[in-house]
Amino acid sequence: MSLFAIADLHLSGADDSKSMAVFDSRWEHARSKLERNWRALVGPKDHVVIPGDFSWAMTLEQAEEDFAFVDSLPGTKYIGKGNHDFWWTSAKKMNAFFDSRSFSSLRILYNNWFEADGAAVCGTRGWFSDPANQKTAGPADFGKLSAREDLRLIHSLSSVPSGFAGERIVFLHFPPVWNGFVSGSSLEILERFGVRRCYFGHIHGVYGPECAFVRGGIRFEMISADRLDFAPLPVILTPRPLKSPIALDNPHF
């Protein structure tokens, strides 16, 4: 079994009605590239974390086709919240929706944790990495929302049993460290719980070496789908032959 991660799928149905290709040509045929790469890399017993911006849909019902698509792919998927996930509601309602549609491979990562390949999968949405660049529909209290997300991160990490021997790996949507901004409170939480790896999404159009870096002994890595050429990134990898070639020349494989 292996653990993978990929953020920011930005799905919009089979017809790709809200394609991200208007922003970057790398997004052309994104859904088909994602499916091909996913099936080449991920097996039925593997795990994939999707930390936010899963679908452009506004409601659970509108997102049903996107859920069905990802449910049809191999592995168990853990979906976190992003700033564009307007379909998001309570965990109880989302899990009930998945059950009613028999989406048996989908899990919600929210105020909780999951064990995957001997590691503790933890995380939350986080908040914008720079108060000056909040892109919200209306006014937002940066400090209040950041503090709330810190509490959710603490709750997720605290829910791991004290005797759990595996690594605690954190998956966020927003980066706690990026482009000169550092969320000191988030770093303190990661350090307090002994986290040594943190993965995040949200950032698009950046594909260079700055996408992976170390700060305070913690390795951070961007896992936005376009940065990964729509191939889930191995977090814990059990080596095995690829089932088929991946769609693009990806530096991770």
C-alpha positions as CSV (number, residue, x, y, z in Angstrom):
1,M,0.0,0.0,0.0
2,S,1.1,3.6,-0.7
3,L,0.0,7.1,0.2
4,F,-0.3,9.8,-2.4
5,A,-1.5,13.4,-2.4
6,I,-2.8,15.9,-5.0
7,A,-4.6,19.2,-4.4
8,D,-6.7,21.5,-6.4
9,L,-8.4,19.2,-8.9
10,H,-10.9,22.0,-9.7
11,L,-13.3,19.4,-11.3
12,S,-16.3,20.7,-13.2
13,G,-18.1,17.7,-14.6
14,A,-17.3,15.4,-17.6
15,D,-17.7,18.4,-20.0
16,D,-15.1,20.4,-18.0
17,S,-17.5,23.4,-18.1
18,K,-15.2,25.6,-16.0
19,S,-11.8,24.6,-17.3
20,M,-8.8,26.2,-15.7
21,A,-7.1,26.2,-19.1
22,V,-8.1,29.8,-19.5
23,F,-5.3,30.6,-16.9
24,D,-2.6,28.1,-18.0
25,S,-2.4,25.7,-20.9
26,R,-1.1,23.0,-18.6
27,W,-4.8,22.6,-17.6
28,E,-5.9,21.5,-21.1
29,H,-7.5,18.0,-20.9
30,A,-6.8,18.0,-17.1
31,R,-9.4,15.5,-16.3
32,S,-8.2,12.9,-18.8
33,K,-4.6,13.4,-17.8
34,L,-5.5,13.0,-14.1
35,E,-7.4,9.8,-14.7
36,R,-4.6,8.3,-16.8
37,N,-1.9,9.2,-14.3
38,W,-4.0,8.1,-11.3
39,R,-4.8,4.7,-12.8
40,A,-1.1,4.3,-13.7
41,L,0.1,5.1,-10.2
42,V,-2.6,4.3,-7.6
43,G,-3.7,0.8,-6.7
44,P,-7.0,-0.3,-5.1
45,K,-5.4,-0.6,-1.6
46,D,-3.6,2.8,-1.8
47,H,-4.6,6.1,-0.2
48,V,-4.8,9.6,-1.8
49,V,-5.2,12.9,0.1
50,I,-7.0,15.7,-1.8
51,P,-6.5,18.8,0.4
52,G,-9.0,21.3,-1.1
53,D,-10.5,22.9,-4.2
54,F,-11.9,19.5,-5.2
55,S,-14.8,20.8,-7.4
56,W,-16.3,24.1,-8.7
57,A,-19.8,22.9,-7.8
58,M,-21.9,25.0,-5.5
59,T,-23.8,22.2,-3.8
60,L,-23.3,18.5,-3.0
61,E,-25.8,17.6,-5.6
62,Q,-24.0,19.6,-8.3
63,A,-20.8,18.0,-7.3
64,E,-22.2,14.5,-7.6
65,E,-20.6,13.8,-11.0
66,D,-17.2,14.9,-9.7
67,F,-17.6,12.7,-6.7
68,A,-18.6,9.8,-8.9
69,F,-15.6,10.3,-11.1
70,V,-13.1,10.3,-8.2
71,D,-14.9,7.4,-6.4
72,S,-14.4,5.4,-9.6
73,L,-10.6,5.8,-9.4
74,P,-8.5,3.3,-7.4
75,G,-7.8,3.8,-3.8
76,T,-9.3,5.4,-0.7
77,K,-9.6,9.2,-0.9
78,Y,-9.4,11.8,1.9
79,I,-10.9,15.1,0.9
80,G,-10.1,18.3,2.7
81,K,-11.7,21.8,2.3
82,G,-10.4,24.5,0.0
83,N,-11.4,28.1,-0.5
84,H,-13.4,27.2,-3.7
85,D,-15.3,24.2,-2.2
86,F,-18.6,26.0,-1.9
87,W,-20.4,22.6,-1.9
88,W,-18.8,21.9,1.5
89,T,-21.3,21.5,4.4
90,S,-21.2,19.6,7.7
91,A,-19.3,16.3,7.9
92,K,-22.5,14.5,8.8
93,K,-24.3,15.7,5.7
94,M,-21.4,15.0,3.4
95,N,-20.9,11.5,4.7
96,A,-24.6,10.8,4.5
97,F,-24.5,12.1,0.9
98,F,-21.6,9.7,0.1
99,D,-23.5,6.8,1.7
100,S,-26.7,7.6,-0.2
101,R,-24.8,7.5,-3.5
102,S,-22.6,4.5,-2.5
103,F,-19.4,6.5,-2.9
104,S,-17.6,4.0,-0.7
105,S,-14.0,5.2,-1.3
106,L,-14.5,8.9,-0.2
107,R,-13.7,10.2,3.3
108,I,-13.9,13.7,4.7
109,L,-10.7,15.1,6.4
110,Y,-12.1,17.6,8.8
111,N,-11.5,17.9,12.6
112,N,-10.3,14.3,12.5
113,W,-7.5,12.0,11.3
114,F,-7.0,8.8,9.4
115,E,-4.4,6.0,9.5
116,A,-2.9,5.3,6.1
117,D,0.1,3.1,5.5
118,G,1.1,3.4,9.1
119,A,1.0,7.2,9.1
120,A,-1.5,9.6,10.6
121,V,-3.1,11.7,8.0
122,C,-4.1,15.1,9.6
123,G,-5.0,18.5,8.3
124,T,-7.4,21.4,7.8
125,R,-8.0,24.1,5.3
126,G,-5.8,26.8,6.8
127,W,-6.2,30.4,5.7
128,F,-4.7,32.8,3.2
129,S,-0.9,33.0,3.6
130,D,-0.8,36.9,3.4
131,P,-3.4,39.2,4.9
132,A,-2.9,41.7,2.1
133,N,-3.9,39.1,-0.5
134,Q,-7.1,37.8,0.8
135,K,-9.4,37.2,-2.1
136,T,-12.8,36.7,-0.5
137,A,-16.3,37.6,-1.6
138,G,-16.6,40.0,1.3
139,P,-14.6,41.3,4.2
140,A,-12.9,38.7,6.3
141,D,-11.2,38.8,9.7
142,F,-7.8,37.4,8.9
143,G,-6.7,36.9,12.5
144,K,-10.0,35.3,13.6
145,L,-10.1,32.9,10.6
146,S,-6.4,32.0,11.0
147,A,-6.9,31.3,14.7
148,R,-9.9,29.1,13.9
149,E,-8.0,27.0,11.4
150,D,-5.1,26.7,13.9
151,L,-7.6,25.2,16.4
152,R,-8.9,22.8,13.8
153,L,-5.3,21.7,13.0
154,I,-4.7,21.2,16.8
155,H,-7.9,19.2,17.0
156,S,-6.9,17.0,14.0
157,L,-3.4,16.3,15.4
158,S,-4.7,15.9,19.0
159,S,-7.2,13.2,17.8
160,V,-4.3,10.9,17.0
161,P,-3.9,8.5,20.0
162,S,-0.9,9.3,22.2
163,G,0.4,5.8,21.7
164,F,0.3,6.0,17.9
165,A,3.8,5.2,16.7
166,G,3.6,6.3,13.1
167,E,4.5,9.6,11.5
168,R,2.1,12.5,11.7
169,I,1.8,14.1,8.2
170,V,-0.2,17.3,7.7
171,F,-2.1,18.2,4.6
172,L,-3.4,21.8,4.3
173,H,-5.0,23.7,1.5
174,F,-3.3,27.1,2.2
175,P,0.5,27.2,2.7
176,P,1.6,28.2,6.2
177,V,4.9,29.4,4.7
178,W,5.1,31.0,1.2
179,N,6.8,33.8,-0.7
180,G,8.1,35.5,2.4
181,F,5.1,35.0,4.6
182,V,5.3,32.8,7.6
183,S,2.4,31.8,9.9
184,G,4.3,31.5,13.2
185,S,1.3,30.0,15.0
186,S,0.9,27.2,12.4
187,L,4.6,26.5,12.6
188,E,4.5,26.3,16.4
189,I,1.6,23.8,16.2
190,L,3.5,21.6,13.7
191,E,6.6,21.7,15.8
192,R,4.7,21.0,19.0
193,F,3.2,17.8,17.5
194,G,6.5,16.6,16.0
195,V,5.3,17.0,12.4
196,R,8.2,16.8,9.9
197,R,6.2,16.9,6.6
198,C,3.5,19.3,5.5
199,Y,1.9,19.3,2.1
200,F,-0.3,22.2,0.7
201,G,-2.0,23.4,-2.5
202,H,-3.8,26.6,-3.5
203,I,-0.8,28.1,-5.5
204,H,-1.0,27.8,-9.2
205,G,1.4,28.5,-12.1
206,V,4.6,27.9,-10.1
207,Y,6.6,24.8,-11.0
208,G,10.2,25.5,-10.0
209,P,12.4,24.3,-7.1
210,E,10.7,26.7,-4.7
211,C,7.7,24.3,-4.6
212,A,9.6,22.1,-2.0
213,F,11.6,23.6,0.9
214,V,12.5,23.1,4.5
215,R,11.6,25.6,7.3
216,G,12.3,24.9,11.0
217,G,13.2,21.3,10.3
218,I,9.8,20.7,8.6
219,R,9.7,19.8,4.9
220,F,6.9,21.7,3.0
221,E,5.8,20.8,-0.5
222,M,3.3,22.2,-2.9
223,I,1.0,19.6,-4.4
224,S,-1.3,21.7,-6.6
225,A,-2.5,19.5,-9.5
226,D,-1.0,21.7,-12.2
227,R,2.4,21.7,-10.5
228,L,2.3,17.8,-10.4
229,D,1.2,17.5,-14.1
230,F,-1.9,15.9,-12.7
231,A,-0.1,12.9,-11.3
232,P,-0.6,12.2,-7.6
233,L,2.6,12.7,-5.6
234,P,3.9,9.7,-3.6
235,V,4.1,10.5,0.1
236,I,4.8,7.0,1.3
237,L,5.6,4.8,-1.7
238,T,5.7,1.0,-1.9
239,P,7.7,0.4,-5.1
240,R,5.9,-1.5,-7.9
241,P,5.8,-1.4,-11.7
242,L,3.6,1.3,-13.3
243,K,0.4,-0.1,-14.8
244,S,0.7,2.2,-17.8
245,P,2.8,5.3,-18.7
246,I,1.9,8.6,-17.1
247,A,0.5,11.3,-19.3
248,L,3.3,13.8,-19.0
249,D,7.0,13.9,-18.2
250,N,6.7,14.3,-14.4
251,P,9.9,14.8,-12.4
252,H,8.7,12.8,-9.4
253,F,8.8,9.4,-11.2
